[in-house]
Amino acid sequence: MLRPSFRPGAPAMSLSYYQASVPVLAHGLRQLSHLLDKGKAYVASHGRDPATLIDARLAEDMYPLSAQVQRACDTAKLTVQRLSGVEAPRMEDNERTFAELHQRIDATLAYLESVPAEAFATEREIVLKFGPLQARFDNGRYLAEFALPNFFFHITTAYGILRHEGVSIGKLDYLGRIGEVTPAAGT
């Protein structure tokens, strides 16, 4: 259970690992799907080959858009697997069209939504290996220090690729529905 306290003496906020992961990851994937829709519409309206956008990257040594989507999905499903102990589906990294990228996101969402909240109750030691190095985490540190930052890195990079390629997207396309939106006072 995460209990972040943002200032000394402030009451603790309690979130289960489920609450702090599945809804956040699902929302991010839905927004990524929305961003891909904007990309697909852009190439259609500008007469561009969709593959040029799917293969686009911000820098030569970075993954292309397709791999950013794949890594975001992998991070989401592996986060849930590591926190819940429920085996995630394996997916090949062979998506080459917008439709295939959407299918991957949909399959990832289906897995996330299939894992019951009760499966997140067990504290686990999570060990990640990076070549000859390894990192050990408890559930909370893994989620806060590795999983969520990594997930949002790939979504942000996908956003950056699309924006760099000329797709008309903005902050609300990235954020999506934010809280309970009502008219501001005095309007």
Residue frames as a rotation matrix with the C-alpha (Angstrom) as fourth column:
MET 1
0.582 0.813 0.000 0.00
0.813 -0.582 0.000 0.00
0.000 0.000 -1.000 0.00
LEU 2
-0.384 -0.667 0.639 1.39
0.626 -0.696 -0.351 3.39
0.678 0.265 0.685 -0.98
ARG 3
0.571 0.526 -0.631 1.22
0.816 -0.454 0.359 6.03
-0.097 -0.719 -0.688 1.71
PRO 4
-0.310 -0.742 0.595 2.81
0.759 -0.570 -0.315 9.13
0.573 0.354 0.739 0.25
SER 5
0.569 0.370 -0.735 2.98
0.721 -0.655 0.229 12.18
-0.397 -0.659 -0.639 2.46
PHE 6
0.375 -0.387 0.843 3.96
0.735 -0.430 -0.524 15.32
0.565 0.816 0.123 0.59
ARG 7
-0.040 -0.468 0.883 4.77
-0.359 -0.818 -0.450 17.50
0.933 -0.335 -0.135 3.58
PRO 8
-0.839 -0.342 -0.422 5.75
0.243 0.459 -0.855 16.81
0.486 -0.820 -0.302 7.17
GLY 9
-0.853 0.521 -0.036 2.73
-0.086 -0.208 -0.974 16.45
-0.515 -0.828 0.222 9.42
ALA 10
-0.383 0.739 -0.554 0.32
-0.915 -0.219 0.340 16.03
0.129 0.637 0.760 6.49
PRO 11
0.288 0.538 0.792 -2.18
-0.574 0.759 -0.306 13.19
-0.766 -0.367 0.528 6.75
ALA 12
-0.772 -0.573 0.275 -1.16
-0.189 0.620 0.762 10.10
-0.607 0.536 -0.587 4.83
MET 13
0.140 0.760 -0.634 -3.03
-0.971 -0.020 -0.239 9.21
-0.195 0.649 0.735 1.66
SER 14
-0.386 -0.244 0.890 -3.72
-0.242 0.957 0.158 5.53
-0.890 -0.154 -0.428 1.20
LEU 15
0.324 0.405 -0.855 -3.92
-0.946 0.119 -0.302 3.93
-0.021 0.907 0.421 -2.21
SER 16
0.585 -0.148 0.798 -3.80
-0.019 0.981 0.195 0.24
-0.811 -0.129 0.571 -2.91
TYR 17
-0.575 -0.818 0.012 -1.27
-0.074 0.067 0.995 -0.96
-0.815 0.571 -0.099 -5.47
TYR 18
-0.288 0.578 0.764 -4.23
0.919 0.391 0.050 -1.77
-0.270 0.716 -0.644 -7.69
GLN 19
0.712 0.650 -0.265 -5.61
0.581 -0.757 -0.297 1.78
-0.394 0.058 -0.917 -7.43
ALA 20
0.386 -0.660 -0.645 -2.20
-0.321 -0.751 0.576 3.29
-0.865 -0.015 -0.502 -8.06
SER 21
-0.683 -0.713 0.162 -1.48
-0.130 0.336 0.933 1.11
-0.719 0.616 -0.323 -11.09
VAL 22
-0.504 0.439 0.744 -4.35
0.773 0.614 0.161 -0.35
-0.386 0.656 -0.648 -13.11
PRO 23
0.614 0.786 -0.076 -6.53
0.649 -0.558 -0.517 2.77
-0.449 0.268 -0.852 -13.53
VAL 24
0.346 -0.580 -0.737 -3.45
-0.355 -0.808 0.470 4.92
-0.869 0.099 -0.485 -14.21
LEU 25
-0.706 -0.651 0.279 -2.02
-0.049 0.438 0.898 2.50
-0.707 0.620 -0.341 -16.77
ALA 26
-0.197 0.723 0.662 -5.40
0.894 0.410 -0.182 1.96
-0.402 0.556 -0.727 -18.44
HIS 27
0.720 0.447 -0.531 -5.98
0.264 -0.884 -0.386 5.70
-0.642 0.138 -0.754 -18.73
GLY 28
-0.059 -0.846 -0.530 -2.51
-0.478 -0.442 0.759 6.19
-0.876 0.298 -0.378 -20.24
LEU 29
-0.758 -0.206 0.619 -3.11
0.336 0.690 0.641 3.43
-0.560 0.693 -0.454 -22.79
ARG 30
0.264 0.916 0.303 -6.48
0.860 -0.082 -0.504 4.90
-0.437 0.394 -0.809 -23.77
GLN 31
0.654 -0.092 -0.750 -4.82
-0.181 -0.983 -0.037 8.27
-0.734 0.160 -0.660 -24.34
LEU 32
-0.518 -0.856 0.006 -2.08
-0.282 0.177 0.943 6.59
-0.808 0.486 -0.333 -26.36
SER 33
-0.388 0.487 0.783 -4.81
0.804 0.594 0.029 5.02
-0.451 0.641 -0.622 -28.51
HIS 34
0.699 0.641 -0.318 -6.35
0.465 -0.744 -0.479 8.50
-0.544 0.187 -0.818 -28.94
LEU 35
0.155 -0.739 -0.655 -2.96
-0.461 -0.641 0.614 9.88
-0.874 0.207 -0.440 -30.00
LEU 36
-0.739 -0.402 0.541 -2.63
0.207 0.628 0.750 7.10
-0.641 0.666 -0.381 -32.58
ASP 37
0.192 0.883 0.428 -6.10
0.873 0.046 -0.485 7.98
-0.448 0.467 -0.762 -33.91
LYS 38
0.708 -0.001 -0.707 -4.88
-0.108 -0.988 -0.107 11.55
-0.698 0.152 -0.700 -34.40
GLY 39
-0.366 -0.922 -0.129 -1.78
-0.406 0.034 0.913 10.22
-0.837 0.387 -0.387 -36.19
LYS 40
-0.514 0.251 0.820 -3.85
0.660 0.726 0.192 8.01
-0.547 0.640 -0.539 -38.46
ALA 41
0.613 0.790 -0.011 -6.16
0.640 -0.505 -0.579 10.91
-0.463 0.348 -0.815 -39.35
TYR 42
0.375 -0.567 -0.733 -3.16
-0.366 -0.817 0.445 13.13
-0.852 0.101 -0.514 -40.01
VAL 43
-0.687 -0.696 0.210 -1.52
-0.086 0.365 0.927 10.77
-0.722 0.618 -0.310 -42.52
ALA 44
-0.194 0.701 0.687 -4.86
0.890 0.421 -0.178 10.19
-0.413 0.576 -0.705 -44.25
SER 45
0.757 0.577 -0.306 -5.58
0.437 -0.795 -0.420 13.93
-0.486 0.185 -0.854 -44.59
HIS 46
0.387 -0.699 -0.601 -2.04
-0.587 -0.690 0.424 14.74
-0.711 0.188 -0.677 -45.75
GLY 47
0.893 0.050 -0.447 -1.67
-0.414 0.484 -0.771 11.84
0.178 0.874 0.453 -48.20
ARG 48
-0.112 -0.974 0.198 1.31
-0.987 0.085 -0.139 10.40
0.119 -0.211 -0.970 -46.30
ASP 49
0.000 -0.020 -1.000 2.22
-0.130 0.991 -0.020 6.75
0.992 0.130 -0.003 -46.10
PRO 50
0.857 0.389 0.339 1.23
-0.369 0.004 0.929 5.58
0.360 -0.921 0.147 -42.58
ALA 51
0.681 -0.649 -0.340 4.51
0.696 0.718 0.022 3.63
0.229 -0.252 0.940 -42.35
THR 52
-0.138 -0.770 0.624 6.48
0.349 -0.627 -0.697 6.89
0.927 0.121 0.355 -42.37
LEU 53
0.182 0.273 0.945 4.77
-0.731 -0.605 0.316 7.92
0.658 -0.748 0.090 -39.14
ILE 54
0.976 0.216 0.003 4.89
-0.171 0.766 0.619 4.46
0.132 -0.605 0.785 -37.57
ASP 55
0.492 -0.865 -0.097 8.64
0.811 0.496 -0.309 4.30
0.315 0.074 0.946 -38.30
ALA 56
0.373 -0.336 0.865 9.35
-0.073 -0.940 -0.333 7.89
0.925 0.061 -0.375 -37.20
ARG 57
0.328 -0.353 -0.876 11.65
0.929 0.286 0.233 8.52
0.169 -0.891 0.422 -34.24
LEU 58
0.981 0.034 -0.192 12.85
0.095 -0.942 0.323 11.58
-0.170 -0.335 -0.927 -32.35
ALA 59
0.251 -0.955 -0.156 16.52
-0.897 -0.290 0.334 10.67
-0.364 0.056 -0.930 -32.66
GLU 60
0.111 -0.264 -0.958 18.40
-0.763 0.595 -0.252 8.02
0.636 0.759 -0.136 -34.60
ASP 61
-0.780 -0.527 -0.338 19.28
-0.192 0.716 -0.671 6.06
0.595 -0.459 -0.660 -31.45
MET 62
-0.607 0.662 0.439 15.70
-0.608 -0.031 -0.793 6.03
-0.512 -0.748 0.421 -30.11
TYR 63
-0.642 0.480 0.598 12.90
0.539 0.837 -0.094 3.58
-0.545 0.262 -0.796 -30.80
PRO 64
-0.876 0.429 0.220 10.34
-0.024 -0.494 0.869 4.47
0.481 0.756 0.443 -33.51
LEU 65
-0.359 0.843 0.401 6.68
-0.911 -0.410 0.048 5.18
0.205 -0.348 0.915 -32.75
SER 66
0.383 0.543 -0.747 5.72
-0.408 0.825 0.391 1.51
0.829 0.155 0.538 -33.15
ALA 67
-0.229 -0.564 -0.793 8.25
0.495 0.634 -0.594 0.42
0.838 -0.528 0.134 -30.52
GLN 68
-0.882 -0.004 0.470 7.21
-0.348 -0.667 -0.659 3.22
0.316 -0.745 0.587 -28.15
VAL 69
0.135 0.988 0.071 3.66
-0.911 0.095 0.401 1.81
0.389 -0.118 0.913 -28.25
GLN 70
0.377 -0.056 -0.925 4.98
0.037 0.998 -0.045 -1.72
0.926 -0.017 0.378 -27.76
ARG 71
-0.647 -0.709 -0.281 7.13
0.342 0.060 -0.938 -0.66
0.681 -0.703 0.204 -24.78
ALA 72
-0.599 0.524 0.606 4.26
-0.758 -0.616 -0.216 1.26
0.260 -0.588 0.766 -23.18
CYS 73
0.487 0.807 -0.334 2.07
-0.669 0.590 0.452 -1.86
0.562 0.003 0.827 -23.46
ASP 74
0.111 -0.538 -0.836 4.85
0.315 0.817 -0.484 -4.12
0.943 -0.209 0.259 -22.18
THR 75
-0.847 -0.444 0.291 5.51
-0.087 -0.424 -0.901 -1.83
0.524 -0.789 0.321 -19.23
ALA 76
-0.178 0.870 0.459 1.80
-0.943 -0.285 0.175 -1.75
0.283 -0.402 0.871 -18.35
LYS 77
0.660 0.530 -0.532 1.30
-0.409 0.848 0.336 -5.51
0.630 -0.004 0.777 -18.48
LEU 78
-0.057 -0.754 -0.655 4.58
0.411 0.580 -0.703 -6.38
0.910 -0.309 0.277 -16.76
THR 79
-0.722 -0.094 0.686 3.86
-0.488 -0.633 -0.601 -3.87
0.490 -0.768 0.411 -14.00
VAL 80
0.268 0.913 0.307 0.55
-0.935 0.170 0.310 -5.56
0.231 -0.370 0.900 -13.31
GLN 81
0.580 -0.114 -0.806 2.13
-0.008 0.989 -0.146 -9.02
0.814 0.091 0.573 -13.55
ARG 82
-0.455 -0.872 -0.182 4.90
0.229 0.083 -0.970 -8.10
0.861 -0.482 0.162 -11.10
LEU 83
-0.701 0.218 0.679 2.51
-0.656 -0.571 -0.494 -6.49
0.280 -0.791 0.543 -8.61
SER 84
0.246 0.943 0.224 -0.23
-0.969 0.239 0.059 -9.12
0.002 -0.232 0.973 -8.83
GLY 85
-0.539 -0.486 0.688 1.52
-0.463 0.853 0.240 -12.37
-0.704 -0.189 -0.684 -9.69
VAL 86
0.496 0.760 0.420 -0.99
0.080 0.442 -0.894 -12.93
-0.865 0.477 0.159 -12.54
GLU 87
-0.389 -0.741 0.548 0.84
0.576 0.268 0.772 -14.00
-0.719 0.615 0.322 -15.70
ALA 88
0.107 0.338 -0.935 0.68
-0.489 -0.801 -0.345 -11.43
-0.866 0.494 0.079 -18.51
PRO 89
0.846 0.209 0.491 0.17
0.297 0.579 -0.759 -12.47
-0.443 0.788 0.428 -22.12
ARG 90
-0.315 -0.949 -0.011 3.24
0.370 -0.133 0.920 -12.55
-0.874 0.286 0.393 -24.34
MET 91
0.825 0.541 -0.162 3.08
0.095 -0.415 -0.905 -10.35
-0.557 0.732 -0.394 -27.42
GLU 92
0.051 -0.790 0.610 5.32
0.975 0.172 0.141 -10.31
-0.216 0.588 0.779 -30.46
ASP 93
0.009 -0.127 -0.992 6.73
0.075 -0.989 0.127 -6.94
-0.997 -0.075 0.001 -31.44
ASN 94
-0.703 -0.260 0.662 5.53
0.599 0.284 0.749 -7.16
-0.382 0.923 -0.044 -35.02
GLU 95
0.377 0.904 -0.203 2.90
0.649 -0.415 -0.638 -4.39
-0.660 0.109 -0.743 -35.31
ARG 96
-0.695 -0.655 0.296 3.31
0.637 -0.370 0.676 -2.43
-0.334 0.659 0.675 -38.55
THR 97
-0.435 0.628 0.645 -0.03
0.408 -0.501 0.763 -0.63
0.803 0.595 -0.038 -38.92
PHE 98
-0.651 0.303 0.696 -2.20
-0.655 -0.688 -0.313 1.65
0.384 -0.659 0.647 -36.84
ALA 99
0.443 0.875 -0.196 -4.80
-0.670 0.469 0.576 -1.12
0.596 -0.124 0.794 -36.63
GLU 100
0.297 -0.409 -0.863 -2.22
0.402 0.873 -0.276 -3.58
0.866 -0.265 0.424 -35.26
LEU 101
-0.794 -0.574 0.200 -0.97
0.099 -0.447 -0.889 -1.03
0.599 -0.687 0.412 -32.70
HIS 102
-0.238 0.810 0.536 -4.57
-0.893 -0.400 0.208 -0.47
0.382 -0.429 0.818 -31.58
GLN 103
0.586 0.438 -0.682 -5.05
-0.224 0.896 0.383 -4.25
0.778 -0.072 0.624 -31.26
ARG 104
-0.291 -0.777 -0.559 -1.99
0.495 0.377 -0.782 -4.45
0.819 -0.504 0.275 -29.02
ILE 105
-0.826 0.057 0.561 -3.29
-0.424 -0.719 -0.551 -1.66
0.372 -0.693 0.618 -26.81
ASP 106
0.175 0.983 0.053 -6.72
-0.852 0.124 0.508 -3.35
0.493 -0.134 0.860 -26.66
ALA 107
0.407 -0.096 -0.908 -5.17
0.181 0.983 -0.023 -6.70
0.895 -0.155 0.418 -25.71
THR 108
-0.702 -0.702 -0.120 -3.13
0.313 -0.152 -0.938 -5.02
0.640 -0.695 0.326 -22.99
LEU 109
-0.560 0.584 0.587 -6.20
-0.763 -0.641 -0.090 -3.25
0.324 -0.498 0.804 -21.64
ALA 110
0.457 0.752 -0.475 -8.13
-0.503 0.659 0.559 -6.53
0.734 -0.017 0.679 -21.62
TYR 111
-0.053 -0.562 -0.825 -5.37
0.526 0.687 -0.502 -8.14
0.849 -0.460 0.259 -19.53
LEU 112
-0.888 -0.308 0.340 -5.22
-0.075 -0.633 -0.770 -5.21
0.453 -0.710 0.539 -17.09
GLU 113
-0.264 0.891 0.369 -8.98
-0.908 -0.359 0.216 -5.28
0.325 -0.278 0.904 -16.63
SER 114
0.395 0.416 -0.819 -8.98
-0.232 0.908 0.349 -9.05
0.889 0.052 0.455 -16.08
VAL 115
-0.507 -0.680 -0.530 -6.71
0.390 0.368 -0.844 -8.95
0.768 -0.635 0.079 -13.02
PRO 116
0.552 0.808 -0.205 -8.72
0.537 -0.157 0.829 -8.69
0.638 -0.567 -0.521 -9.78
ALA 117
0.398 -0.346 0.850 -7.80
-0.523 -0.846 -0.100 -6.00
0.754 -0.405 -0.518 -7.24
GLU 118
0.899 0.006 0.437 -7.35
-0.395 0.440 0.807 -8.71
-0.188 -0.898 0.398 -4.58
ALA 119
0.771 -0.634 0.058 -4.35
0.598 0.691 -0.407 -10.09
0.218 0.349 0.912 -6.48
PHE 120
0.212 -0.693 0.689 -2.37
0.068 -0.693 -0.718 -6.94
0.975 0.199 -0.100 -5.58
ALA 121
0.878 0.301 0.373 -2.54
-0.309 -0.237 0.921 -7.53
0.366 -0.924 -0.115 -1.82
THR 122
0.785 -0.601 -0.149 0.75
0.593 0.662 0.457 -9.43
-0.176 -0.447 0.877 -1.45
GLU 123
0.634 -0.707 -0.314 4.02
-0.630 -0.707 0.320 -7.58
-0.448 -0.005 -0.894 -0.88
ARG 124
0.890 -0.352 0.290 6.64
0.451 0.774 -0.443 -8.91
-0.069 0.526 0.848 -3.28
GLU 125
0.052 -0.905 -0.423 10.32
-0.059 -0.425 0.903 -8.43
-0.997 -0.022 -0.076 -3.90
ILE 126
0.957 0.247 0.152 10.70
0.156 0.005 -0.988 -7.34
-0.245 0.969 -0.034 -7.51
VAL 127
0.014 -0.999 -0.032 14.11
0.104 -0.030 0.994 -7.92
-0.994 -0.017 0.104 -9.07
LEU 128
0.971 0.207 -0.120 14.92
-0.077 -0.204 -0.976 -6.44
-0.226 0.957 -0.183 -12.47
LYS 129
0.161 -0.949 0.269 18.06
0.572 0.312 0.758 -7.33
-0.804 0.032 0.594 -14.40
PHE 130
0.932 -0.032 -0.360 19.85
-0.277 -0.701 -0.657 -4.87
-0.231 0.713 -0.662 -16.65
GLY 131
0.401 -0.822 -0.405 22.74
-0.391 0.247 -0.887 -6.80
0.829 0.514 -0.222 -18.20
PRO 132
-0.342 -0.622 -0.705 25.19
0.405 0.579 -0.708 -7.50
0.848 -0.527 0.054 -15.37
LEU 133
-0.923 0.041 0.382 23.28
-0.323 -0.621 -0.714 -5.19
0.208 -0.783 0.587 -12.99
GLN 134
-0.309 0.894 -0.325 20.11
0.680 0.446 0.581 -5.82
0.665 -0.041 -0.746 -11.06
ALA 135
-0.710 0.210 0.672 17.74
-0.495 -0.827 -0.265 -3.64
0.500 -0.521 0.691 -9.08
ARG 136
-0.621 0.513 -0.593 15.60
0.705 0.696 -0.136 -4.80
0.343 -0.502 -0.794 -6.15
PHE 137
-0.673 0.506 0.539 12.35
-0.472 -0.855 0.215 -3.13
0.570 -0.110 0.814 -5.22
ASP 138
-0.709 0.703 0.062 9.41
0.359 0.436 -0.825 -3.58
-0.607 -0.562 -0.562 -2.91
ASN 139
-0.053 0.773 0.632 6.01
0.990 0.123 -0.067 -3.00
-0.129 0.623 -0.772 -4.54
GLY 140
0.743 0.451 -0.495 5.75
0.462 -0.880 -0.109 0.70
-0.485 -0.148 -0.862 -3.71
ARG 141
0.022 -0.823 -0.568 9.25
-0.253 -0.554 0.793 1.68
-0.967 0.126 -0.221 -4.79
TYR 142
-0.654 -0.220 0.724 8.94
0.551 0.518 0.654 -0.39
-0.519 0.827 -0.218 -7.98
LEU 143
0.236 0.861 0.451 5.69
0.967 -0.163 -0.196 1.32
-0.095 0.482 -0.871 -8.94
ALA 144
0.859 0.192 -0.475 6.72
0.261 -0.962 0.084 4.87
-0.441 -0.196 -0.876 -8.00
GLU 145
0.253 -0.877 -0.408 10.39
-0.391 -0.479 0.786 4.86
-0.885 -0.040 -0.464 -9.00
PHE 146
-0.769 -0.609 0.197 10.50
-0.102 0.420 0.902 2.56
-0.631 0.673 -0.385 -12.02
ALA 147
-0.484 0.580 0.655 7.23
0.786 0.618 0.034 1.31
-0.385 0.531 -0.755 -13.51
LEU 148
0.576 0.799 -0.172 5.18
0.643 -0.574 -0.508 4.51
-0.505 0.182 -0.844 -13.78
PRO 149
0.228 -0.526 -0.819 8.10
-0.404 -0.817 0.412 6.74
-0.886 0.237 -0.399 -14.87
ASN 150
-0.787 -0.534 0.309 9.08
0.005 0.495 0.869 4.15
-0.617 0.686 -0.387 -17.52
PHE 151
-0.147 0.838 0.525 5.48
0.897 0.337 -0.287 3.85
-0.417 0.429 -0.801 -18.74
PHE 152
0.737 0.502 -0.453 5.06
0.333 -0.853 -0.402 7.61
-0.588 0.146 -0.796 -19.09
PHE 153
-0.258 -0.874 -0.412 8.46
-0.278 -0.342 0.898 7.95
-0.925 0.346 -0.155 -20.74
HIS 154
-0.804 -0.077 0.589 7.22
0.456 0.555 0.695 5.80
-0.381 0.828 -0.411 -23.64
ILE 155
0.260 0.942 0.212 3.85
0.931 -0.186 -0.314 7.54
-0.256 0.279 -0.926 -23.91
THR 156
0.551 -0.123 -0.826 5.51
0.007 -0.988 0.152 10.96
-0.835 -0.089 -0.543 -23.79
THR 157
-0.572 -0.816 -0.084 8.01
-0.149 0.003 0.989 9.89
-0.807 0.578 -0.123 -26.44
ALA 158
-0.444 0.519 0.730 5.17
0.869 0.448 0.210 8.63
-0.218 0.728 -0.650 -28.67
TYR 159
0.648 0.665 -0.371 3.46
0.594 -0.746 -0.300 12.01
-0.476 -0.026 -0.879 -28.18
GLY 160
0.164 -0.690 -0.705 6.73
-0.222 -0.722 0.655 13.78
-0.961 0.050 -0.272 -29.05
ILE 161
-0.753 -0.406 0.517 7.19
0.344 0.426 0.837 11.75
-0.560 0.808 -0.181 -32.23
LEU 162
0.002 0.855 0.519 3.65
0.992 0.063 -0.107 12.49
-0.124 0.515 -0.848 -33.41
ARG 163
0.727 0.254 -0.638 3.96
0.312 -0.950 -0.022 16.18
-0.611 -0.183 -0.770 -32.58
HIS 164
-0.195 -0.915 -0.352 7.38
-0.155 -0.326 0.933 16.40
-0.968 0.237 -0.078 -34.25
GLU 165
-0.745 -0.060 0.664 5.95
0.562 0.480 0.674 14.82
-0.359 0.875 -0.324 -37.40
GLY 166
-0.942 0.313 0.124 3.27
-0.194 -0.806 0.559 17.52
0.275 0.502 0.820 -37.61
VAL 167
-0.300 0.877 -0.375 0.26
0.707 0.468 0.530 15.84
0.641 -0.106 -0.760 -35.98
SER 168
-0.376 0.260 0.890 -1.92
-0.387 -0.916 0.104 18.51
0.842 -0.305 0.445 -34.39
ILE 169
0.345 0.405 -0.847 -2.06
0.639 0.560 0.528 17.35
0.688 -0.723 -0.065 -30.78
GLY 170
-0.056 -0.315 0.947 -1.81
-0.475 -0.826 -0.303 19.21
0.878 -0.467 -0.103 -27.51
LYS 171
-0.825 -0.394 0.405 -1.64
-0.508 0.203 -0.837 18.70
0.248 -0.896 -0.367 -23.79
LEU 172
-0.088 0.870 0.485 -5.31
-0.864 0.176 -0.472 17.70
-0.496 -0.460 0.736 -23.44
ASP 173
0.538 0.183 -0.823 -4.81
-0.663 0.695 -0.279 14.99
0.521 0.696 0.495 -26.06
TYR 174
-0.459 -0.791 -0.404 -2.10
-0.216 0.541 -0.813 13.60
0.862 -0.286 -0.419 -23.77
LEU 175
-0.892 0.077 0.445 -3.97
-0.449 -0.047 -0.892 14.09
-0.048 -0.996 0.076 -20.50
GLY 176
-0.616 0.753 -0.231 -7.48
0.452 0.578 0.680 13.19
0.646 0.314 -0.696 -21.67
ARG 177
0.458 0.857 0.238 -10.40
0.153 -0.339 0.928 13.71
0.876 -0.389 -0.286 -19.34
ILE 178
-0.662 -0.749 -0.033 -9.08
0.244 -0.174 -0.954 15.52
0.709 -0.639 0.298 -16.30
GLY 179
-0.940 0.267 -0.211 -11.15
0.183 -0.128 -0.975 15.28
-0.288 -0.955 0.072 -13.16
GLU 180
0.031 0.996 0.080 -14.59
0.931 0.000 -0.365 16.75
-0.364 0.085 -0.928 -13.08
VAL 181
-0.879 -0.409 0.244 -14.56
0.476 -0.774 0.417 19.59
0.018 0.483 0.875 -15.59
THR 182
0.250 0.943 -0.218 -17.08
0.922 -0.300 -0.243 22.36
-0.295 -0.140 -0.945 -14.95
PRO 183
0.415 -0.082 0.906 -17.35
0.475 -0.830 -0.293 25.98
0.776 0.552 -0.306 -16.15
ALA 184
-0.620 -0.700 -0.355 -15.04
0.708 -0.305 -0.637 28.27
0.337 -0.646 0.684 -14.20
ALA 185
0.075 0.621 -0.781 -16.64
0.835 -0.467 -0.291 30.79
-0.545 -0.630 -0.553 -11.84
GLY 186
-0.048 -0.014 -0.999 -17.67
-0.099 -0.995 0.019 33.97
-0.994 0.100 0.046 -13.62
THR 187
-0.927 -0.274 -0.256 -18.02
-0.270 0.017 0.963 32.40
-0.260 0.962 -0.090 -17.06
